[in-house]
Amino acid sequence: MSDAAQPTAAEVRAAAEAVKTALDRHLAAVEARSGEDDPAVYEAFNQLAAAAEVYDELLYDRYDEVTPFEIPGSDDSLPPYTGPEEPNAVSVLIRRDYAVAEPQRLLAQAQRVEAAVGDGTGTEASATIHGALGILFDEFEADEIASRPKEFGLEEGDSTLWVTAADETAEPGVWLEAPFEGVDPQRVVCRFDVSAVFDDEINDELDDIDEVDEAGEEIEDELDPDLDADLDEDEDLEALEADR
């Protein structure tokens, strides 16, 4: 990071003060909690986590130092559900991230679509990456692209799907400008996350198992050959006695 992009010392200090304020607010909420699932405590907890994360990032960017704070990740369990027992409506919130892994493939696919549905204006929106993306996501359903991203030159990243309960459907056009704003975590019915982080965890576990297996094989290889011979002789004697 360049010096020009670095946060100022005053910004770091302000972030530290925000953490102190959030700590006081969290402690006050805990002391005044009304029950095990008090929403005030949950809100204060999130505010403290957010303030700590901002401070941690600014501290690192400015001074190349870190904090001992461990910010809860997205794999934490959802807060207790407080929505309607019988929802009259649901909202499904989906985010999928992609990397443009093969730009030429992406452009080629967009050019095929553009050639098939060309409007005769002579414009070539498919000549740019952002133009090609617009063409493809306009022509194909998002679920179809998600089912075969490689054909469009894309590589899957993280994705998440939230199902939230509502008392009634929103008025048409109300949330279109900010579709993910104001989501109440306590009205999330269920959530499904897909991330390479989970694959890395599984691979680490498999690597640990492989290391154990390899260690066992090394121990077997290092056994005294004379001991192996003695064991073989014992097995031969047992076989003779069995024959008798």
N, C-alpha and C positions, 0 to 999 in steps of 0.2 A: 504494500500500500504506500502511495506517495505521501510526502509530508502534507501536501495540500488537502488530501482526502482524510487525514487523520482528525479525530475529534480533539477539541481543545481541552486543556486542563480543567477549565470551568465546566465543560459538559460532563466530564468524568466526575467532578465533585458534585454536580447537580444530580447525577445518577446515583451516587452514593447516598445523598440526602434522601432521595426517593426510596431507596431500600430501607433506610432507618424509619421513615414515615410508614412504610408498608409493614415493617416489623411491629411497630406500635399498634397499628390498626389490626393486625392479625392477632396479637396477644389480647387486645381488648375484646375482639370477637370471640376468642376461645374462652375468656373469663366470663363472658355474658351468654355463652351458648345456651340455647333452649332445648337441645336434644342432640342425639348422636348425629343426625343428618341436618344440622342447622345450616340453611343456605347462606347465612351471613358469614359463617366460618369458611364455607367453600369459596365464596366470593373473595374474602380476604386472602385466602390461600393462593388463589389464582393471581391476585394483584401482587402479592409478594413474589411469586414465581416469575411473573413478567418483569417486575422491577429488578430482580436479581439477574435475570438473563440480560437485560439491557446494560446493567452495570458491568457484568462479566465481559460482554462484547466490547464496550467502550474502553475498559481497563486494558484489555488485550491489544486493541488497536492502537491505543496511545502509548502504553508502557511495556507491551509484550509480557504482561503478567496475567495470571489467572486467579480465580477464587476457588475456595473449597466447596462452593455451592453445587449441588446436583439438581439440575432442573428436570422435573418430571417430563417424560416423553409422551408421545401419542399412544404408546402401548398401555398406559395406565388405564384402569377401569373407569367406566363412565360414572358420573355422580348418580345418586339415587333418582329414579324416575319420579317426577311429580306432575306429569301431564294427566290428561283425562283418562279415566278407566276405559271408556269406550269412545275413542277418537272419531270424530265425524269427518276428518280429513287428514291426509298425510302429505308431507313434502319429502322428496327423495333428492338429496344433495350429493352430487358426484363430482369428483375431481380426478382427472387422469393426466399424468405428466408423460411427455415423450421427448426423446432426443432425436434430432434430425441426423440419423446415422448415415444415410446415403442420399445426399442432396440430388444427385443426378437421377436416381430412381424416382424420387418425389416429383421432380420436374417433368420427367417422362410421363408419369401417370397423369399429372395435371394437363399436360399437352394433349394426351389422348382424349381426355374428357372435353377439353376446350375445342378440339377439332370435331368431336361428335356433336356438340351442342352449340357450335359457334354462332354468334349473332350477326356475323358479317360486318362488324364495325372495324375490323382490322386491329383491334387492341390485343395485346398478348400479355394477359395477366399472369400466365404460367411461366413467364420469363424470369420471375423473381421467386424466392422461397416463400415470402409472405403471401404473394399472389397465388402461388400454387397451393399453399395450405388453405386459403380461402376457397379455392375452386373445389378441392377434394372434400373439405368438411361441409360444403354446400351440396355437393352431389351425393355423398355417402352418409349414411347414418353413423353417428359417433360409435354406436355399439359394433357396427360392421368394421369400422377401422380398428377398434380395439380387439376384434377377433382375429385380425390378420395384419398387424401393423407393419411387418417386414415388407409386405407387398407395396407399401406406400413409402418405403425408405425410412421408416420410423423405428425407434427402439423404445420399448416400454420402460417407464420409470415407476415411481410410486403412484398408488391410486387409493382412493378412499370413497366409501359410500355410506351416507348417513340417512336413516329413516327417522323423521321427526313427526310427532303427533301435533295436531292442531284442533282447535274447537270448531273451526269452520274454514273453508277455503278463502284465500285472500282475494281481494277485489282485482279484477283484470288490470294488468299493467302496473300494479303497486310496487312490486319488488324487482322488476326487470333490470333496473339500473344497478342494483347491488344485491344480487341473488343470495349471497352467503352472509350478508350482514344481519346482525341481531339474532343469530341462532341461539336458542336457549338449550344449553347442554343437558338440563334436567328434563327436557322433553324429547330427548333422543331415545327412540324405541330400541334401535339396534344399530351397530356400526361394523363395517367390514373394511379392514386395511390390507393392502398388498404392498410389500416393500422388499427391496433387495437386502435390507438389514436382517430380515427374518431368515432369508436364504443363507446369509453369512453366518448367522447363529447356528443353523443346522449344519453347515459345512464345518464349523469349528467343532461341533459335537462329534461329527463323523471323523474328523482328524484326530480328536482325542481317542476315539475307539481304535482307529488304525494304529496310533502310537502304542496303545496298550497291547494290541495284537503283535506288533513288531517286537515290543519288549519281551513278550512271552516266547516268540520264536528265537530271539537272541539268547534267552536263558536256556532253551532247549539245545541250541547249537553249542553252548558253552559247557554242557554237562560232561562229566568225566567219561571218556570212551570206555575205560575199564569198568566203570559202573554200568554202562549200557551193556557191556559184555556179560557182567554178572547177572543182570536182569534177564538177558536172553537165556543164560544157562538155567536160571530158576524156572523160566517158562518151559524149557525143554524137559526139565525134571518133572514138572507138574504134568506135562503131556504124557510122559512115560508111565507115571503112577496111574494116570487115568486109563491108559491102555491095559494095565494089569488088572 
